Amino acid sequence: DAIRDPFASLEPVRIARLFGGRRISIKGCAVALVFDGRIDLKTGSAGEALFAKAGGGPFTDRRGGRLVAISYWSAPVEVVDDPEQMGNWAR
């Protein structure tokens, strides 16, 4: 429930295990990753500036000995406890 609650405004939410974390999907589309209590939302290059301005950072993964950023950015801290705001950011 703690993972599902922030996305309550986007029902139906599907949560799947993913390499030690969770993937959040809405209507078959992956919208977020949750690892170590951090929620990262899917975004494109156009949205990265909005996430950076809100204090977010890219999700990174180690591949082939180097750190690689993927198209997920940390959700602003102030929206995590507000399903309506989280829904807006996830959209």
Backbone as CSV, one residue per row, in Angstrom:
resi,resn,N_x,N_y,N_z,CA_x,CA_y,CA_z,C_x,C_y,C_z
1,ASP,0.812,-1.202,0.000,0.000,0.000,0.000,0.850,1.257,0.000
2,ALA,1.994,1.249,0.669,2.844,2.438,0.730,3.336,2.825,-0.659
3,ILE,3.551,1.865,-1.523,3.979,2.149,-2.896,2.784,2.567,-3.741
4,ARG,1.652,1.968,-3.528,0.446,2.232,-4.316,-0.184,3.593,-3.981
5,ASP,-0.155,3.985,-2.713,-0.849,5.191,-2.255,-0.510,6.463,-3.037
6,PRO,0.765,6.771,-3.316,1.047,8.006,-4.043,0.412,8.066,-5.438
7,PHE,0.072,6.915,-5.991,-0.476,6.852,-7.350,-1.989,6.605,-7.364
8,ALA,-2.647,6.814,-6.226,-4.079,6.531,-6.089,-4.937,7.283,-7.097
9,SER,-4.514,8.463,-7.530,-5.315,9.239,-8.487,-5.199,8.704,-9.910
10,LEU,-4.371,7.692,-10.113,-4.141,7.137,-11.452,-4.636,5.705,-11.603
11,GLU,-5.536,5.271,-10.754,-6.034,3.888,-10.793,-6.438,3.480,-12.200
12,PRO,-6.276,2.224,-12.550,-5.743,1.124,-11.753,-4.207,1.082,-11.811
13,VAL,-3.604,0.834,-10.674,-2.157,0.778,-10.541,-1.723,-0.685,-10.517
14,ARG,-0.708,-0.993,-11.273,-0.134,-2.336,-11.230,1.307,-2.219,-10.758
15,ILE,1.667,-3.048,-9.787,3.019,-3.035,-9.234,3.675,-4.375,-9.536
16,ALA,4.867,-4.329,-10.107,5.599,-5.551,-10.436,7.008,-5.473,-9.855
17,ARG,7.523,-6.614,-9.439,8.911,-6.676,-8.955,9.860,-6.441,-10.118
18,LEU,10.947,-5.746,-9.811,11.919,-5.419,-10.850,13.300,-5.304,-10.235
19,PHE,14.124,-6.314,-10.357,15.519,-6.278,-9.919,15.732,-5.629,-8.553
20,GLY,15.014,-6.067,-7.550,15.181,-5.542,-6.204,14.346,-4.309,-5.914
21,GLY,13.573,-3.872,-6.859,12.698,-2.717,-6.668,11.313,-3.040,-7.190
22,ARG,10.597,-2.014,-7.581,9.246,-2.182,-8.128,9.062,-1.280,-9.344
23,ARG,8.245,-1.745,-10.271,7.842,-0.942,-11.426,6.363,-0.640,-11.261
24,ILE,5.982,0.615,-11.418,4.592,1.045,-11.327,4.084,1.253,-12.748
25,SER,2.974,0.598,-13.080,2.373,0.735,-14.401,0.926,1.175,-14.258
26,ILE,0.493,2.006,-15.183,-0.885,2.463,-15.261,-1.379,2.146,-16.663
27,LYS,-2.437,1.359,-16.760,-2.994,0.973,-18.058,-1.927,0.435,-19.011
28,GLY,-1.031,-0.396,-18.476,-0.013,-1.045,-19.290,1.222,-0.215,-19.589
29,CYS,1.270,1.025,-19.118,2.422,1.899,-19.369,3.231,2.071,-18.084
30,ALA,4.530,1.819,-18.177,5.397,2.026,-17.020,5.509,3.520,-16.758
31,VAL,5.214,3.940,-15.526,5.273,5.362,-15.180,6.291,5.664,-14.080
32,ALA,6.715,4.634,-13.319,7.624,4.901,-12.212,8.400,3.653,-11.817
33,LEU,9.541,3.902,-11.185,10.349,2.863,-10.556,10.492,3.235,-9.095
34,VAL,10.505,2.242,-8.225,10.715,2.479,-6.802,11.867,1.582,-6.355
35,PHE,12.953,2.202,-5.915,14.115,1.492,-5.395,14.574,2.195,-4.128
36,ASP,14.803,1.434,-3.076,15.305,1.974,-1.806,14.502,3.176,-1.322
37,GLY,13.172,3.131,-1.489,12.310,4.196,-1.012,12.249,5.428,-1.896
38,ARG,13.004,5.446,-2.968,13.015,6.586,-3.903,12.072,6.288,-5.059
39,ILE,11.222,7.261,-5.403,10.301,7.123,-6.524,10.845,7.922,-7.700
40,ASP,11.082,7.238,-8.802,11.541,7.879,-10.029,10.451,7.769,-11.077
41,LEU,10.122,8.887,-11.705,9.058,8.933,-12.704,9.631,8.956,-14.107
42,LYS,8.954,8.267,-15.019,9.356,8.212,-16.422,9.197,9.592,-17.040
43,THR,10.182,10.030,-17.785,10.101,11.311,-18.478,10.915,11.250,-19.763
44,GLY,10.652,12.171,-20.636,11.437,12.321,-21.848,12.406,13.471,-21.670
45,SER,13.215,13.728,-22.664,14.213,14.790,-22.547,13.567,16.153,-22.301
46,ALA,12.361,16.372,-22.816,11.675,17.649,-22.613,11.282,17.842,-21.151
47,GLY,11.003,16.774,-20.427,10.587,16.877,-19.033,11.731,16.940,-18.045
48,GLU,12.936,16.614,-18.477,14.074,16.577,-17.560,14.315,17.916,-16.884
49,ALA,14.140,19.006,-17.620,14.363,20.339,-17.046,13.383,20.615,-15.903
50,LEU,12.129,20.163,-16.044,11.141,20.354,-14.977,11.543,19.594,-13.715
51,PHE,12.006,18.365,-13.903,12.428,17.558,-12.751,13.665,18.171,-12.106
52,ALA,14.619,18.618,-12.912,15.838,19.239,-12.378,15.489,20.504,-11.592
53,LYS,14.590,21.328,-12.119,14.173,22.560,-11.451,13.514,22.263,-10.100
54,ALA,12.819,21.117,-10.013,12.150,20.717,-8.770,13.103,19.996,-7.816
55,GLY,14.387,19.915,-8.178,15.374,19.305,-7.289,15.610,17.829,-7.531
56,GLY,15.036,17.299,-8.611,15.193,15.883,-8.916,16.514,15.575,-9.605
57,GLY,16.790,14.301,-9.680,17.982,13.833,-10.373,17.656,12.570,-11.137
58,PRO,18.472,12.237,-12.125,18.191,11.054,-12.942,18.451,9.753,-12.186
59,PHE,17.701,8.737,-12.558,17.948,7.387,-12.066,19.162,6.878,-12.828
60,THR,20.107,6.313,-12.130,21.303,5.791,-12.797,21.452,4.305,-12.524
61,ASP,22.113,3.648,-13.459,22.332,2.209,-13.381,23.750,1.943,-13.850
62,ARG,24.406,0.985,-13.232,25.764,0.637,-13.642,25.690,-0.421,-14.739
63,ARG,26.234,-0.092,-15.883,26.249,-1.018,-17.027,27.650,-1.067,-17.616
64,GLY,28.172,-2.258,-17.688,29.509,-2.420,-18.268,30.571,-1.622,-17.543
65,GLY,30.426,-1.470,-16.220,31.418,-0.758,-15.441,31.278,0.749,-15.449
66,ARG,30.247,1.282,-16.102,30.052,2.741,-16.094,28.632,3.075,-15.664
67,LEU,28.458,4.273,-15.161,27.167,4.743,-14.681,26.394,5.355,-15.845
68,VAL,25.163,4.881,-16.042,24.334,5.332,-17.161,23.018,5.867,-16.609
69,ALA,22.615,7.073,-17.056,21.323,7.636,-16.669,20.266,7.108,-17.630
70,ILE,19.097,6.764,-17.085,17.999,6.331,-17.942,16.857,7.341,-17.804
71,SER,15.786,7.158,-18.535,14.731,8.174,-18.646,13.746,8.199,-17.472
72,TYR,14.252,8.047,-16.270,13.462,8.178,-15.049,14.163,9.194,-14.149
73,TRP,13.383,10.105,-13.561,13.923,11.131,-12.666,13.193,11.081,-11.341
74,SER,13.898,11.410,-10.261,13.282,11.363,-8.935,12.128,12.353,-8.836
75,ALA,11.065,11.878,-8.212,9.876,12.710,-8.002,10.195,13.787,-6.971
76,PRO,9.635,14.983,-7.139,9.827,16.016,-6.120,9.334,15.517,-4.762
77,VAL,10.092,15.747,-3.732,9.783,15.255,-2.389,8.396,15.704,-1.930
78,GLU,8.023,16.926,-2.252,6.751,17.464,-1.755,5.521,16.818,-2.385
79,VAL,5.660,16.067,-3.477,4.482,15.449,-4.105,4.278,13.994,-3.691
80,VAL,5.255,13.404,-3.046,5.185,11.982,-2.705,3.984,11.650,-1.822
81,ASP,3.623,12.537,-0.918,2.496,12.284,-0.009,1.189,12.886,-0.502
82,ASP,1.155,13.368,-1.729,-0.049,13.983,-2.284,-0.414,13.286,-3.595
83,PRO,-1.341,12.307,-3.550,-1.667,11.527,-4.754,-2.101,12.384,-5.942
84,GLU,-2.761,13.484,-5.699,-3.202,14.344,-6.805,-2.003,14.969,-7.518
85,GLN,-1.073,15.522,-6.721,0.130,16.110,-7.313,1.008,15.039,-7.971
86,MET,1.130,13.881,-7.296,1.930,12.798,-7.883,1.340,12.379,-9.215
87,GLY,0.015,12.314,-9.280,-0.641,11.976,-10.537,-0.317,12.955,-11.634
88,ASN,-0.283,14.253,-11.297,0.075,15.267,-12.295,1.504,15.075,-12.793
89,TRP,2.432,14.821,-11.885,3.820,14.617,-12.295,3.968,13.320,-13.098
90,ALA,3.263,12.284,-12.705,3.370,10.994,-13.418,2.782,11.088,-14.825
91,ARG,1.754,11.908,-14.996,1.154,12.070,-16.326,2.132,12.739,-17.258
